[in-house]
Every structure is written in C-alpha cells, then in structure tokens.
Amino acid sequence: MDQSSEAVRQPKRALLLGNKVRQFIKRGGRLRYEPHKDPANGKTVWVVMGVFPDETEEPVFTTSSGEHKHFRSADAMIQYHSQMCPDEDVLIVPIPASH
C-alpha cells in the first residue's frame, strides 16, 4: 500500500485553535490537560489537548503566537476550563510523573 492511499483513509483536520474551542466542545469534543516540564526552567506546565469524539487528540494552539496553549498554574487551568466547559463540575488535574 502506498502513502497516497494512507492519506485518503485519514482525512486531515484543521489545527484546533483557541478561538474555536467552544465550537469544538459543542460538537462533542472535550478538553484534557497534559502535564509537561518546561525545559527552560523545569517547572510544570499543562498543555491543553482537544479530544475528538473518536478519541483522537490534538493540541490546542493559541491564535496569537501559534504555540501550544498551556497553563503555568492549576488555578489558571481550572478557570479556563470553567469558562470553556461551564456545564462540567469536575476537572481532574494530572500531576507529572516524577523522574
């Protein structure tokens, strides 16, 4: 099987931009937060991931810089999630694995 037939079976999605998150959620998507260590300072940041109804995931990108949307504090992440998902009353905040 060649690469062109592989591309036909997996349609490309547009980048998930921060200004489209509410629409994404209304269409059945959800948000997940992935902890990472910032290589510059070693502190934890949480990258926002969009989970599609088929359970595939893609990072959310900011519209201003094109970087992955992330939060430096759990408080900021909780506030964002409350704004984007006002009907949800539970948010699991993952803790990074200690290595």
Buried (B, 14 or more C-beta within 10 A) or exposed (E): EEEEEEEEEEEEEEEBBBEBBBEBBEEEBBBEBBBEEEEEEEEBBBBBBBBBEEEEBBBBBBEEEEEBBBBEEBEEBBEBBEEBBEEEEEBEEEEEEEE
